[in-house]
Amino acid sequence: MDLVFTAEHDALRAATRGLLERHAPESAVRAAMESEDGYDPAVWRRMAQEIGLQGLIVPEALGGSGADFVDLGVAMEELGRGLYCGPFLSSAVLAATALMTADDEIAARKYLPDVCSGSLLATVADDGLLGGRDHPVPAATWSADTVRIDGRVGYVLDGHIADIFVVTARDQDEAGLYLVDARSAGIATTLLPTMDLTRKIAAVEFRGTEAQRLGERGNARRVLTRVGDLATIALAAEQVGSAQRMLEISVEYARIRTQFGRSIGSFQAVKHRCADMSVDVESARSAAYNGIWTAARQTDDAQADADQLAVAAAIAHSCCSEAFTRVAASCIQVHGGIGFTWEHPAHLYYRRAKSSELLFGGPAEHRRRLATLLGVTATA
């Protein structure tokens, strides 16, 4: 299998870009990020009704489009390019993948159709998934046929607006996944201040909150490892889209901005910076596309697939996150004084770059994981 974009992929890319340009331009992004919910429900509905983005990787039998991961990669790249402000990563990627991977057909049939239609917002509550270390895991306590969750999850993507949570909780000595309805008693959410104003994170506390087990007992590590790898690759595609847009903005500005009677793009320092940005973008694109291809490729060997997916995710994150940060910083430098102003979008992309660089673990952490996967022995 080769990663080749078909006419259908091109149509999806054009439709997604067109929708964002019409209904979520920069002014709309700023309005959404300054709102309490952090997204525009009207744009969210259009994404579901006009293109079906929220259900791209969900099977048709469960209310989705039944597309493969290449389609999701195309969509994520365009969402990154447009700096989309909304719960797509948390609901359509993290939670949807968790529901499909947990091997709980009843829960999947109950919740996934509404997730795909955009009428239900879901997220995953697990600090370790977002890159936290030594985090306490909430406890699951059984009483007769009822299970209740007690504990705090410090970092939950879009936790303040989620309708359901996929929560990691420890039942005696095993960590499993549980579904919690946000309307249940005993839930307190606190929206956290973040560097990336376009991506909301909340702390969620469960106080004797009623829940239901998702899948088999003790399945958290198996499910969330795959969820994390797929989400990391999806994030890499988003980073590539954002970096590409930063490159385009920089090149256009260097072409039209004049200084000393010449366009600044004619100056060697600016030309070299733009060339370095282009190299970063294309290198990141290769790493992200390798991850997308690996995620889309299915074989009969589940363990081999998991190992290859983990390697591809580690490469994609460590390469794309740093490349995006460098490109976003260079974009500000090319623009000079105006690049530092609140009115220019460069700082919004830079904030997204620095935030996503640490999402699902930092580059150094992914390189250590890659070394372990490849059997490389660390030296002093």
C-alpha positions in Angstrom: 0.0 0.0 0.0 1.3 3.5 -1.0 0.1 6.8 0.4 -1.5 8.3 -2.6 -4.1 11.0 -2.4 -7.1 10.3 -4.6 -9.6 12.6 -6.1 -11.8 11.9 -3.1 -9.1 13.0 -0.8 -8.6 16.2 -2.8 -12.4 16.9 -2.7 -12.4 16.4 1.1 -9.4 18.8 1.5 -11.2 21.4 -0.7 -14.5 21.0 1.1 -12.9 21.3 4.6 -10.8 24.3 3.6 -13.7 26.0 1.9 -16.0 25.5 5.0 -13.3 27.0 7.3 -12.6 29.9 5.0 -16.3 30.8 4.8 -17.5 30.1 8.4 -14.4 30.1 10.5 -12.0 32.8 9.3 -9.5 34.5 11.7 -12.2 36.8 13.1 -14.4 33.8 14.0 -11.5 31.9 15.5 -10.8 34.9 17.8 -14.4 35.1 18.8 -14.6 31.4 19.5 -11.4 31.3 21.6 -12.6 34.2 23.7 -16.0 32.6 24.4 -16.6 30.4 27.5 -17.2 27.2 25.5 -14.2 27.8 23.2 -15.9 26.9 19.9 -18.7 27.9 17.6 -21.6 25.3 17.7 -22.9 26.5 14.3 -19.5 25.7 12.6 -19.4 22.4 14.5 -22.8 21.4 13.2 -21.8 22.4 9.6 -18.7 20.2 9.9 -21.0 17.2 10.7 -23.9 17.9 8.4 -22.1 19.1 5.3 -18.9 17.0 5.3 -19.3 14.5 8.1 -15.8 15.2 9.6 -16.7 14.0 13.1 -17.4 10.5 11.9 -14.7 10.0 9.3 -13.0 7.0 10.9 -16.1 5.5 12.4 -17.7 2.6 10.6 -20.9 3.2 8.7 -22.7 0.7 11.0 -22.0 3.0 13.9 -23.1 6.2 12.2 -19.8 7.3 10.6 -18.4 7.5 7.1 -16.3 4.4 7.2 -13.3 6.2 5.8 -9.7 5.3 6.7 -7.0 7.3 8.6 -5.8 9.0 5.4 -9.1 10.9 5.2 -8.7 11.9 8.9 -5.1 13.1 8.2 -6.3 15.2 5.3 -9.0 16.8 7.5 -6.6 17.4 10.4 -4.1 19.1 8.1 -6.8 21.5 7.0 -8.1 22.1 10.5 -4.5 22.9 11.5 -4.1 25.3 8.5 -7.2 27.2 9.5 -6.3 27.1 13.3 -9.7 25.5 14.0 -10.9 26.3 17.4 -13.2 23.4 18.7 -13.4 20.0 20.2 -12.5 17.9 17.2 -9.3 16.3 18.6 -11.0 15.4 21.9 -14.3 14.2 20.6 -13.8 12.9 17.0 -10.3 11.5 17.5 -9.6 10.6 21.2 -13.1 9.6 22.4 -14.3 8.1 19.1 -11.2 5.9 18.9 -11.5 4.9 22.5 -15.1 3.8 22.0 -14.2 1.8 18.9 -11.1 0.2 20.5 -12.6 -0.8 23.9 -14.5 -3.8 22.4 -17.8 -2.7 23.9 -20.4 -3.0 21.2 -23.3 -1.8 23.3 -21.5 1.5 24.3 -20.3 2.0 20.8 -23.7 1.7 19.3 -25.2 3.9 21.9 -22.8 6.8 21.8 -20.9 6.8 18.5 -23.8 7.8 16.2 -24.3 11.0 18.2 -20.6 11.7 18.3 -20.5 11.4 14.5 -23.5 13.7 14.2 -21.9 16.3 16.4 -24.8 16.3 18.8 -22.7 14.6 21.6 -19.3 15.9 22.7 -17.0 13.3 24.2 -13.5 13.4 25.6 -11.0 11.1 27.4 -10.1 11.9 31.0 -6.6 10.5 31.6 -3.6 12.7 32.7 -1.1 10.2 31.4 -2.5 10.4 27.9 -1.7 14.1 27.7 1.8 13.6 28.8 1.5 13.8 32.6 3.8 11.8 34.9 3.2 10.2 38.2 -0.4 11.2 38.1 -2.9 9.8 40.6 -5.6 7.7 38.9 -9.2 8.0 40.1 -10.6 5.1 42.0 -13.6 2.9 41.0 -15.7 1.5 43.8 -18.3 -1.2 43.3 -21.4 -1.4 45.3 -23.8 -4.2 44.2 -24.1 -3.5 40.4 -23.2 0.2 40.6 -19.7 1.6 40.2 -18.7 5.1 41.3 -15.6 7.1 40.5 -13.7 9.2 43.0 -10.7 11.3 42.0 -9.3 14.2 40.0 -8.0 14.4 36.5 -6.0 17.5 36.1 -5.9 17.9 32.3 -8.9 17.0 30.1 -9.2 18.4 26.6 -12.5 20.2 26.3 -13.6 18.8 29.7 -15.7 21.8 30.5 -18.1 21.2 27.6 -18.0 17.4 27.3 -21.3 15.4 27.5 -19.6 12.1 28.3 -16.2 11.2 29.7 -14.1 8.1 29.0 -12.3 8.0 32.4 -9.4 5.8 33.5 -10.0 4.6 37.0 -8.4 1.9 39.1 -10.5 -1.0 40.3 -8.3 -2.6 43.0 -5.0 -3.3 41.2 -6.2 -2.8 37.6 -6.8 0.3 35.6 -9.9 0.2 33.4 -12.0 2.5 31.4 -15.4 3.8 32.5 -18.0 6.0 30.9 -19.4 8.9 32.9 -22.3 11.1 31.9 -21.5 14.8 32.5 -25.0 15.3 33.8 -24.4 12.8 36.7 -24.1 14.1 40.2 -20.7 14.7 41.7 -18.8 16.2 38.8 -16.9 19.5 39.1 -15.1 21.1 36.1 -12.6 24.0 36.2 -11.4 25.6 33.0 -7.7 26.1 33.2 -5.6 29.0 31.8 -3.5 27.8 28.9 -0.9 29.2 26.5 -2.9 28.0 23.5 -6.0 30.1 23.6 -7.6 28.1 20.8 -7.6 24.7 22.7 -9.4 24.5 26.0 -8.3 22.2 28.8 -10.2 21.7 32.1 -9.6 19.9 35.4 -12.4 17.5 36.2 -13.1 16.1 39.7 -15.3 13.1 40.3 -16.9 12.8 43.7 -18.7 9.5 44.0 -19.9 9.9 40.4 -21.9 7.0 39.0 -20.2 5.3 36.0 -20.4 2.3 33.8 -17.5 0.0 32.7 -16.4 0.4 29.1 -15.2 -2.9 27.8 -13.4 -5.6 29.8 -11.8 -5.1 33.2 -8.3 -3.6 33.3 -8.3 -2.5 29.6 -7.0 1.0 30.1 -3.4 0.5 29.0 -4.2 -1.5 25.9 -6.9 0.9 24.7 -5.2 4.2 25.6 -1.9 3.1 24.0 -3.6 2.8 20.7 -5.7 5.9 21.2 -2.6 7.9 22.1 -0.6 6.7 19.1 -3.4 7.5 16.7 -4.1 10.9 18.3 -0.4 11.7 18.2 -0.3 11.1 14.4 -3.5 13.1 13.9 -1.9 15.9 15.9 1.2 15.7 13.7 -1.0 16.2 10.6 -2.6 19.2 12.2 0.9 20.6 13.0 1.9 20.2 9.4 -1.2 22.1 8.2 -0.4 25.0 10.6 3.3 25.1 9.7 2.4 25.2 6.0 0.1 28.1 6.6 2.8 30.0 8.5 5.2 29.4 5.6 2.7 30.8 3.1 2.0 33.9 5.2 5.7 34.5 5.6 6.6 34.1 1.9 3.7 36.4 0.9 4.7 39.1 3.4 8.4 38.9 2.3 7.2 39.4 -1.3 5.1 42.5 -0.7 6.9 44.2 2.2 9.5 46.7 1.0 12.5 48.2 2.9 15.2 50.4 1.4 13.4 50.4 -1.9 13.4 46.6 -2.2 11.1 43.7 -1.1 12.5 42.1 2.0 12.3 38.8 0.3 15.3 39.8 -1.8 17.5 40.0 1.3 19.7 37.0 1.9 18.8 36.6 5.6 15.1 36.6 4.9 15.5 34.2 1.9 17.5 31.8 4.0 15.0 31.9 6.8 12.1 31.1 4.4 14.2 28.3 2.9 14.8 26.8 6.3 11.0 27.1 7.0 10.3 25.2 3.8 12.7 22.4 4.7 11.1 22.1 8.2 7.6 21.9 6.6 8.5 19.3 4.1 10.4 17.2 6.7 7.5 17.3 9.0 5.1 16.4 6.2 7.1 13.3 5.5 7.1 12.2 9.1 3.3 12.9 9.5 2.4 11.1 6.2 4.5 8.1 7.3 2.4 8.0 10.4 -0.9 8.4 8.5 0.2 5.6 6.1 1.1 3.3 9.0 -2.2 4.0 10.8 -4.2 3.3 7.6 -2.4 0.1 6.8 -3.9 -2.9 8.4 -2.4 -6.4 8.5 -3.3 -9.7 10.2 -0.6 -9.3 12.8 -2.1 -7.1 15.6 1.2 -6.9 17.6 3.2 -6.0 14.5 0.7 -3.3 13.7 0.9 -1.9 17.2 4.7 -1.8 17.2 4.9 -0.1 13.8 2.2 2.4 14.9 4.1 3.2 18.1 7.3 3.8 16.1 5.5 6.0 13.5 3.8 8.0 16.2 7.1 8.7 18.1 8.8 9.8 14.9 5.8 12.0 13.8 5.5 13.8 17.1 9.2 14.4 17.7 9.7 15.7 14.2 6.5 17.7 13.6 6.2 19.4 17.0 9.7 20.9 16.8 9.4 21.8 13.2 6.1 23.6 13.8 7.6 25.6 16.7 10.6 26.6 14.6 8.4 27.7 11.6 6.0 29.6 13.9 8.9 31.4 15.5 10.5 32.2 12.1 7.2 33.6 10.9 7.2 36.1 13.6 10.8 37.1 12.8 10.0 37.5 9.1 7.1 39.8 9.9 9.3 41.9 12.2 7.4 44.3 14.5 3.9 43.5 13.2 4.5 39.8 14.0 4.6 40.6 17.7 1.2 42.4 17.7 -2.0 41.0 19.1 -3.8 41.8 15.9 -1.6 39.5 13.8 -2.4 35.8 13.8 1.3 34.7 14.1 1.2 34.6 17.9 -1.9 32.4 17.9 -0.1 29.8 15.7 3.0 30.1 17.9 0.9 29.5 21.0 -0.6 26.4 19.3 2.9 25.2 18.4 4.3 25.5 21.9 1.2 23.9 23.4 0.9 21.0 21.0 4.7 20.3 21.3 4.0 19.0 24.8 0.6 17.4 24.1 0.7 13.6 24.4 4.3 13.9 25.7 7.2 16.1 24.7 9.7 15.4 21.8 12.4 14.1 24.2 9.9 11.7 25.7 8.9 10.3 22.3 12.6 9.9 21.3 13.2 7.9 24.5 10.2 5.8 23.6 11.5 5.4 20.1 14.9 4.3 21.3 13.2 1.7 23.5 11.1 0.4 20.7 14.1 0.1 18.4 16.3 -1.5 21.0 18.8 1.3 21.1 20.8 1.4 24.3 21.3 4.9 25.8 24.9 6.0 26.4 26.1 8.8 28.7 
